[in-house]
Amino acid sequence: MYSLTYDLWKDLISDVIDAHGPLFMAMLHAAEGLSLSKALVDELKQMGVKEIGDNSWHFLLEIDPIADQIEGFSISLLAAEDRKVFELIVANAAMARGVSSDDIEGFELEHGLDLDEDIFVEIEDIYDIRAETVENGVFFELVVFDSQDIDNSRESDEAWADDASAGYSTANHQDSTK
């Protein structure tokens, strides 16, 4: 039996996310400061990525084409962290809570959990930033523009318009039959 409880597990997740808070807030601030223009989109389409940021934070802006009928695309703000740095942050959070790496591994096995994945899910829930582990790093991605959102919005607007007009016709028809 391990000394780790589910409440302590959630606290570890929270501690790791809090340690990344300045990075996530800088990403959100950078995204808010972006001016998505035709010139920027054209530049990204030509180069694929562009480095942005101020003196303390550097991010990549990346465009990804979407295979759809309108030649859509998404633009994401990316940050990377060395895998060892991420592991050190997790280890420091665990040590501060009196939890060993054996406790974490045992708890994961016993309950079918994965601490990194649970951290990544919480990051996305809280900040809308997706995290992914790659061979030597952890990538954080904040989607700042997605043309599919426009398509989905238009479809939704059309569906609501169809529903509204259908409801209006039915209501008028009922009134005229009285």
Secondary structure, DSSP 8 states (H G I E B T S, - for coil): --S--HHHHHHHHHHHHHHHHHHHHHHHHHHHT----HHHHHHHHHHSEEEEE-SS-EEEEEEEE--STT--EEEEEEEEEEHHHHHHHHHHHHHHTT--HHHHHHHHHHHT--HHHHHHHHHHHHH--EEEEETTEEEEEEEEEEHHHHHHHHHHHHHHHHHHHHHHHHHHHHHHH-
